[in-house]
Amino acid sequence: LNMLMLYFFGRELEGLLGRRTFLWLYFGCAATAGVGWLLISASANDVCIGASGAVLGLLGAFAALFPHREITLLVMFVL
């Protein structure tokens, strides 16, 4: 699901910001999410794996840059 969100929102952000700025934004969101995770669960013996923090950061940037854009999401449920 992360890669699907990255494809849909990342394409438009990269087109607007350019490749270099987009990569700085992506890795900055990943680093910020990692630091936030460390602050919240510093005493736990858990690991932080995945791109969820970076992708959610990009989704936040998309929402900030396109506040009036309507988005239709198709969500499938597995039973």
N, C-alpha and C positions, 0 to 999 in steps of 0.2 A: 504494500500500500504506500510505503514511503516513496518508492521509485515512481509510482504512478503520480503522486502529488508533485514530486520533483519535476517530472516531465511536463505536466500541465502548467504549473505555476512558474517553474524555473525557466521554461522557454520564453515566456513573455518578459520576465524580469531580466533575463540575459539580453534580450533584444533591446530593452529600454536602457539598461545600465552599461552594457558592454561586457565582454567576457572577463576582463581583469577585475572590474568592480564587482561583478557577480560572484566571482570566486572568493574575493575578500569578504563579501557579505556572507557567503555560505560557510566558510571556515570560521569567520567571526561568530556566527550564530552557533556553530558546533562547539567552539571554545567556551562561549558564554554559557551554553547549556551544560557543558561538562563541569565548569566551575560552580554553577548553581547546584548541580547534583552533588558535588563534593561538599558544599556547605550544608545541604539538607541531610545527607546521609554519611557524614564523616565517620561516625562510629560503627556503621554497619559493615559487614563483610561481603557486600554486594559488588558487582562489577557493572560498569557503564558501557554498554555496547549498542551500536546502531546509529542511525542517522535521524532519529525522530526529533531530537532537539534542533538540529540544523534545518530540517524541513519545516518544522513549526515556526522557526524564526523567519524563514523565507515566506511562509504564509502570512505572518504578521507584517512583513515588509510589503507584500503584495496588497494587503488590506490597507496599509497606510498610504501607498502610492495610488491605489485605485479604490477610493472609499465608496464610490457609487456604482461600482461594477456589480452586476447580477451574476451569480455563479450557480449553475445547476450541477449537482453531484448525483451520480447514480450509485446507490449503495446496495450491495447484495448481502443478504443474510444467509449464513450457512446454519442449517439446523441439524 
